[in-house]
Amino acid sequence: MAQLRHDYGKFQAQGCEVLVMVPNGPKMIARHVVQHQTPYPILSDKGSQVAGQYFQIKHFFKFGTPTVFLVDRAGIIRYAHYASSLLAEPKNAEPLAVLETLRR
């Protein structure tokens, strides 16, 4: 999720927090955060237990794929991106445009 890392400041400037939910355990996430200096929270959903509650589609032997949520200061999810593969990540232009529209 390098794209999100590069524009993290822009998301924060729009009053949102980036939350990424992945079907990995906390040890793998901790390694990723250290290796990539990830500034946003990554939530563990090992076994995709929570994924269905957020309409995440399960792929790859019934495991979920990464999901990106942009949550405003009131705790409302303002944007969600459901990856189509384990490596897919959203382009930042679309969610930033959505957030800008909501701020107006």
Steps between C-alpha positions, in 0.01 A plus 500: 500500500778736404263744329319563826827552685614761247182707529425437866543869585240594237246265656567643845465853361149400385416402860515124442694207635606217271420155639610189316355162592688192383443126544841457666599448860654764724857368469500537122346846528759609757782394266338689211458818707866495605634417152289759317461764771124494456350814658137382506339224707481151353230285655541125526211285383674163504267245349276781365265487798403868477512534121144392438362765733649764270391332177850388414502231234700192582745371242791262492385196692238706684750750640421868475700757312621836636235762560568872542267719703519877535341598830421859595547653844143407594577134433297480178637295213514747210667278242569129463713315248465123475807355329450243227826324583750479782723753322240744367501846648284802430610800301494799733344750261148356532471490881667841532246645255214340694630647826539843344139486376378403847687791659319755282 
